[in-house]
């Protein structure tokens, strides 16, 4: 199956949380923060959303930083994704 987002929606997959601190301490799963960095899996076409023209500025494959509590979590074929609006994406991560 494939997710095709509508309008200004973006499908992302969270990047795994760090299991070690910078000092080398291994964190248990309960001590790890929810990751805010995600990889874009699919992008909607944009267009007119809520009466305003929306141009999509992100592309599949980019890594982005999300608003901490944004989106709707979905599970498809055993994989967890989050569907967010483009304006819930705070920044594009460039490596």
C-alpha positions in Angstrom: 0.0 0.0 0.0 1.0 3.6 -0.5 0.0 6.8 1.2 -0.9 9.7 -1.1 -1.4 12.9 1.0 -4.0 15.5 -0.2 -3.7 19.3 -0.3 -1.0 20.7 2.0 -0.4 17.4 3.8 3.0 15.6 4.1 3.7 12.0 5.1 6.8 11.6 7.3 8.6 8.8 9.1 10.3 9.6 12.4 14.1 9.2 12.6 15.1 6.9 15.4 15.9 8.6 18.7 19.5 8.6 20.0 20.2 5.7 22.3 23.3 7.3 23.8 24.1 10.8 25.2 27.0 12.8 24.0 28.9 11.6 27.0 28.3 7.9 26.1 25.5 7.1 28.6 23.1 4.6 27.2 19.4 5.7 27.6 16.5 3.4 28.3 13.6 3.7 25.9 11.6 5.6 28.6 14.3 8.2 29.0 14.6 8.9 25.3 12.9 12.0 24.0 10.4 11.7 21.2 12.3 12.5 18.0 11.4 15.6 16.2 13.4 14.9 13.1 11.6 13.0 10.3 12.1 12.0 6.7 9.6 13.0 4.2 7.9 10.0 2.5 5.2 11.7 0.4 4.1 15.2 -0.4 0.6 16.5 -1.3 0.1 18.7 -4.4 -0.7 21.9 -2.5 -3.2 24.2 -4.3 -6.1 26.1 -2.6 -6.3 25.1 1.1 -8.7 27.1 3.4 -9.1 29.7 0.7 -5.4 30.4 0.3 -2.9 29.3 -2.4 -0.4 26.8 -0.9 2.9 26.0 -2.7 4.6 22.9 -1.4 8.2 23.8 -0.4 9.4 20.3 0.7 10.4 17.3 -1.3 10.4 13.5 -0.7 13.6 12.4 0.9 14.3 15.6 2.8 14.8 15.5 6.6 12.8 18.0 8.5 12.1 19.2 12.1 8.5 18.9 13.1 6.4 20.7 15.7 6.6 18.4 18.7 2.8 17.6 18.9 1.9 17.9 15.2 0.1 15.5 13.0 -1.8 12.3 13.0 -0.1 9.0 13.6 -1.0 6.1 11.3 0.3 2.5 10.9 0.5 0.9 7.5 1.9 -2.5 6.8 3.6 -2.5 10.2 5.3 0.9 9.7 4.4 4.0 11.7 4.0 7.3 9.8 2.8 10.7 10.7 0.6 12.9 8.5 1.3 16.6 9.1 0.3 19.9 7.4 3.2 21.7 5.7 3.0 24.5 8.2 3.8 22.0 11.0 7.2 21.6 9.5 9.6 24.0 11.3 12.8 23.6 9.3 14.6 21.5 6.7 17.7 19.7 7.9 20.7 20.0 5.6 23.6 17.8 6.1 
